[in-house]
Amino acid sequence: MLLKDWMRTSEIDDAGLAERIGDISVFGVRKLRFRQRGPSIRVAARIEEISGGMVRASDLEPVKSARVVAEASS
């Protein structure tokens, strides 16, 4: 399950999740929620624990933009 979907169904906001994870900013959680960056191993493990295994490390992988993919294939 994607983090943003789990957060929506669990009714938890960025600040609430940042507090539960510990040692991550609200901005950092936002980046993870929109898959703009990947988590550290510790943060991925905490999210999996907090979500009861519903959000796994593989669900947190960042999405590559079309621009990055196009530049890589040139």
Residue pairs with C-beta under 8 A, 6 or more apart in sequence:
1 51
1 54
1 55
1 59
2 35
2 55
2 59
3 32
3 33
3 35
3 47
3 55
3 59
3 60
4 33
4 34
6 51
6 54
6 55
7 13
7 14
7 17
7 33
10 51
12 20
14 26
14 29
14 30
14 33
15 26
15 29
17 29
17 47
17 50
18 24
18 25
18 26
18 28
18 29
20 46
20 50
21 29
21 43
21 46
21 47
21 50
22 46
24 43
28 43
31 37
32 38
32 39
32 43
32 47
32 60
35 60
35 61
35 62
35 63
36 62
36 63
37 62
38 44
38 60
38 61
38 62
39 47
39 57
39 60
41 57
44 57
44 60
45 57
47 55
47 60
48 55
48 56
48 57
